[in-house]
Amino acid sequence: MCLAIPGKIASITNSQPLTRAGKVDFGGVVKEINLAFVPEADIGDYVIAHVGFAIARVSEAEARRTLGELQGDAR
């Protein structure tokens, strides 16, 4: 089973297409991840990340719902 976690892009540290990267906030834990698979994502957007790669952009509502479920706060 694989788990992908939503996070908010705090900054973009490399804008080259294949090595595009940024700092993403996962509820207080900030990690630098690869953003090459989501070229449309920008600072303030939410992405789903798996093993150091952002694999999709999601809405803030979807990100909050998913985080709530992971924390046991499903509403």
N, C-alpha and C positions, 0 to 999 in steps of 0.2 A: 504494500500500500504506500502511496506517495502522498505527501502533504504539501500544499502550497499555501502560503500565508500572505494576507494583504498588508501593504504598507504604503506610506505616503512619501513621495519623492521630496526630499528636503533640499537637495542641490544636485547639479549635474557637474561631474568632475572631469569628464572627457566627452567630447562631442563627435569624435571620429566614428563614422557609421558602424564599423565592425567591432570597435572596442568601446563604444559608448557606455559610460558608467555613471553612477550617481549614488549619493548617500540617501538611503531610504529608512524612514522611521517606522519601526514595527512596535508601536505602543510603548515607546520609551527606549527601545534598543535600536541603535542606529548602525546599519551595516552598509558597506559599499557593495553594490551589485551591478551586474552587467545589464544594460538597458537596450542592447542592440535589437532585441526582438520586438520592442515597442517604440519605434522611432517617433510615433505621434505623441508619446507621453512627455509631459513637461513638469517643471517644479510645481508642487501643489496637487498633482494628480495622484490617484491611487493605482497601484499595480498589484498583481498577484505574483509572488516570487517563489521559485523552487530551486534549490541547490545553487543559489548565487546568481540566478538569472530571472529577470522580470519576464513573465510569459504572456501577460495580458493586462490591459488597462481595465479598471472597473470603476463604477460610480462610488462616491463616498458612502451612499446608503448601503450598497452591497458590501463594501469593505467593513463598515461598522457592524452589519448583521453577521457577517462571517466571524469577525473578531469576538462578538458577543457569544456566538455558539461555541467557539473554541475556549472561551473563558467560563462557559456554563451559564451564561446570562441570556440564553435564547429568549426572544420576546415574540 
